[in-house]
């Protein structure tokens, strides 16, 4: 399978890949970092499907008289890191205690 190359689109402060979202000052040929969505991305999509968006959250905080900064992006990135860490440890099999078969122990006279 051939590597997927980034496709650049002009933006105000440089170029951005339309596939992976990488932002650079100048375009260059590079392999695209297509990643599966992390834990934070999945949670953001689920909340968006229910109707809880960043704008609505900020509006509710403003109506309650709280600071409108929500830290959603930082929280989402933190959850993505935690999800990658959990996925890494999930790869390793958990050793199981080996059980002896009843037939073998009877045959040996135990």
C-alpha positions as CSV (number, residue, x, y, z in Angstrom):
1,X,0.0,0.0,0.0
2,X,1.4,3.3,-1.0
3,X,1.8,6.1,1.6
4,X,-0.8,8.8,1.5
5,X,0.7,12.3,0.7
6,X,-0.6,15.5,2.3
7,X,-2.8,17.7,0.2
8,X,-2.2,21.4,1.0
9,X,-4.8,24.2,1.0
10,X,-3.8,27.9,1.3
11,X,-4.8,29.6,4.6
12,X,-4.1,33.0,6.1
13,X,-1.0,32.0,8.0
14,X,0.3,29.2,5.8
15,X,-1.0,26.0,4.4
16,X,-3.0,23.2,6.0
17,X,-3.4,19.6,5.0
18,X,-7.0,18.8,4.1
19,X,-6.6,15.1,5.3
20,X,-4.7,15.3,8.6
21,X,-5.0,19.0,9.5
22,X,-1.3,19.6,9.8
23,X,-0.5,23.4,9.6
24,X,2.8,24.6,8.0
25,X,4.2,27.8,6.7
26,X,5.2,26.3,3.3
27,X,3.9,23.2,1.6
28,X,6.2,20.2,1.3
29,X,5.9,16.5,0.3
30,X,5.3,14.5,3.4
31,X,3.4,11.4,4.5
32,X,0.0,12.2,5.9
33,X,-0.6,11.4,9.6
34,X,-4.0,10.0,9.4
35,X,-5.0,8.9,12.9
36,X,-8.1,7.4,14.2
37,X,-10.1,9.7,16.4
38,X,-9.1,9.6,20.0
39,X,-11.1,9.4,23.2
40,X,-11.5,13.2,23.3
41,X,-12.6,13.4,19.7
42,X,-15.2,10.6,20.2
43,X,-16.5,12.3,23.3
44,X,-16.8,15.7,21.5
45,X,-18.7,14.0,18.6
46,X,-21.1,12.3,21.1
47,X,-21.8,15.6,22.9
48,X,-22.3,17.3,19.6
49,X,-24.8,14.7,18.6
50,X,-26.7,15.3,21.8
51,X,-26.7,19.0,21.2
52,X,-24.0,20.2,23.6
53,X,-21.6,22.3,21.6
54,X,-18.8,24.7,22.6
55,X,-20.9,27.7,21.7
56,X,-23.9,26.5,23.8
57,X,-21.6,25.7,26.7
58,X,-20.1,29.2,26.6
59,X,-23.5,30.8,26.3
60,X,-24.7,28.9,29.4
61,X,-21.6,30.0,31.3
62,X,-22.1,33.6,30.2
63,X,-25.7,33.5,31.4
64,X,-24.6,32.2,34.8
65,X,-22.0,34.9,35.1
66,X,-19.0,32.6,34.9
67,X,-15.8,33.0,32.9
68,X,-16.5,32.2,29.2
69,X,-13.2,30.4,28.7
70,X,-14.0,26.7,28.7
71,X,-10.7,24.9,27.9
72,X,-12.5,22.4,25.6
73,X,-9.5,22.1,23.3
74,X,-7.1,21.3,26.1
75,X,-9.5,18.9,27.7
76,X,-10.0,17.1,24.3
77,X,-6.3,16.9,23.7
78,X,-5.7,15.5,27.3
79,X,-8.4,12.8,26.7
80,X,-6.8,11.9,23.4
81,X,-3.4,11.4,25.2
82,X,-5.1,9.3,27.8
83,X,-6.9,7.2,25.2
84,X,-3.6,6.6,23.3
85,X,-2.0,5.5,26.6
86,X,-4.8,3.1,27.3
87,X,-4.7,1.7,23.8
88,X,-0.9,1.1,24.2
89,X,-1.4,-0.9,27.4
90,X,-4.3,-2.8,25.9
91,X,-1.9,-4.3,23.3
92,X,-0.1,-6.3,26.0
93,X,-1.8,-9.5,26.9
94,X,-2.6,-10.1,30.6
95,X,-0.9,-13.2,31.8
96,X,-3.3,-15.8,33.1
97,X,-2.6,-18.3,35.8
98,X,-2.2,-21.7,34.2
99,X,-4.7,-24.2,35.6
100,X,-3.9,-27.9,35.8
101,X,-6.2,-30.3,34.2
102,X,-8.0,-32.7,36.6
103,X,-7.2,-35.7,34.4
104,X,-3.4,-35.1,34.5
105,X,-3.3,-34.7,38.3
106,X,-5.3,-38.0,38.7
107,X,-3.0,-39.8,36.3
108,X,0.0,-38.8,38.3
109,X,-1.5,-40.0,41.5
110,X,-2.0,-36.7,43.2
